[in-house]
């Protein structure tokens, strides 16, 4: 029997697509700077973080695992255009807020996991690439799920 990780990854990706229908899913969250610009203009990526095993419950083990979601958007302003820069930053923060709100409403990802909850975000960072500048905001969620061991 396969691990539940694939199922919750897919359910989380679907939640991102439902929240941001025009955003591209960047498959390699660990190498955002090498992703094509067309995806970085308006994209997201998911990285599976560390996990901790817990109580064994009749052939199942409870796991708690961190998942990072990266939201990326092109910086649509020059350094001198403060109003556009502020708009770009606010747009990214609002996008992450929308995802947090939708995950809170659907905190089992359609019954795939026991619970998923927001932990923190990494603040807006600049992701420079050869062709432009992009803002990226990472948010960390804690996912609780039961894994079949046998």
PyMOL commands that set and color helices and strands:
alter all, ss='L'
color gray80, all
select helices_A, chain A and resi 4-19+29-34+37-40+82-105
alter helices_A, ss='H'
color red, helices_A
select strands_A, chain A and resi 24-26+42-56+60-74+115-129+132-148
alter strands_A, ss='S'
color yellow, strands_A
deselect
rebuild
show_as cartoon
